[in-house]
Amino acid sequence: NPSNGIVNIEIDANGEFSIEIADIVGKVISRDMITSNTVLNLEDFDKGVYFVTVSNNEIMQTTKVIVE
């Protein structure tokens, strides 16, 4: 992980999930809902470290993404 701005999100569960992208200081940059695997396009984001959190009522996972 550094990324050129394209990030694949794979979900091994059914249902609706919240996806949130935050910068290094925790400011939420983007928030959306997804229901299946998706591709995030972060190419327009400034270079740096971001945290991508995917969650629903039962599951929460946060992953660090470095955009170069």
Buried (B, 14 or more C-beta within 10 A) or exposed (E): EEBEBEBEBEBEEEEEBBBBBBBEEEEEEEEEEBEEEBEBEBEEBEEEBBBBBBEBEEEEEEEEBEBE
